[in-house]
Amino acid sequence: MAASDMPETAQYRINVEAIARYRIKVCEENFDDPEKIEELVECGQVEELVLQARDEMEVLDMYLESRLWEKISPNEVEWDWDPNPMEEHSWNLNGQEKKE
């Protein structure tokens, strides 16, 4: 993607590059242990990861050819994401009362 016209700020590019960098790092660090790769990537068996990468390349070609980043307007909706929504509740997943 580095040689493409897609801006570095395009969310699709940011996401695909982050996923690819992570998967490459995991594979390099665990080259002789496919089970560890599968465990860390959490997206199927190594063979499936290869198929996913091939599919993503097809999507990427379509995205680049159609210049889809130009057709997507920025999302102006603001929202507050709480990574631990259960913390607000007086109960937890074990059914125990929250101690104040």
Contacts in CASP RR format, 6 or more apart in sequence:
PFRMAT RR
TARGET T0000
AUTHOR 0000-0000-0000
METHOD contacts of the structure
MODEL  1
MAASDMPETAQYRINVEAIARYRIKVCEENFDDPEKIEELVECGQVEELV
LQARDEMEVLDMYLESRLWEKISPNEVEWDWDPNPMEEHSWNLNGQEKKE
1 13 0 8 1.000
1 16 0 8 1.000
1 17 0 8 1.000
1 60 0 8 1.000
4 64 0 8 1.000
5 64 0 8 1.000
5 67 0 8 1.000
6 12 0 8 1.000
6 13 0 8 1.000
6 63 0 8 1.000
6 64 0 8 1.000
6 69 0 8 1.000
7 13 0 8 1.000
7 69 0 8 1.000
8 14 0 8 1.000
10 69 0 8 1.000
11 72 0 8 1.000
12 63 0 8 1.000
12 68 0 8 1.000
12 69 0 8 1.000
13 69 0 8 1.000
16 56 0 8 1.000
16 60 0 8 1.000
20 53 0 8 1.000
22 41 0 8 1.000
23 41 0 8 1.000
23 49 0 8 1.000
23 53 0 8 1.000
26 37 0 8 1.000
26 40 0 8 1.000
26 41 0 8 1.000
27 37 0 8 1.000
30 36 0 8 1.000
30 37 0 8 1.000
30 40 0 8 1.000
34 45 0 8 1.000
34 46 0 8 1.000
37 46 0 8 1.000
37 49 0 8 1.000
38 44 0 8 1.000
38 45 0 8 1.000
38 46 0 8 1.000
38 49 0 8 1.000
41 49 0 8 1.000
43 49 0 8 1.000
43 52 0 8 1.000
62 68 0 8 1.000
63 69 0 8 1.000
82 88 0 8 1.000
86 92 0 8 1.000
86 93 0 8 1.000
89 98 0 8 1.000
90 97 0 8 1.000
90 98 0 8 1.000
91 97 0 8 1.000
91 98 0 8 1.000
92 98 0 8 1.000
END
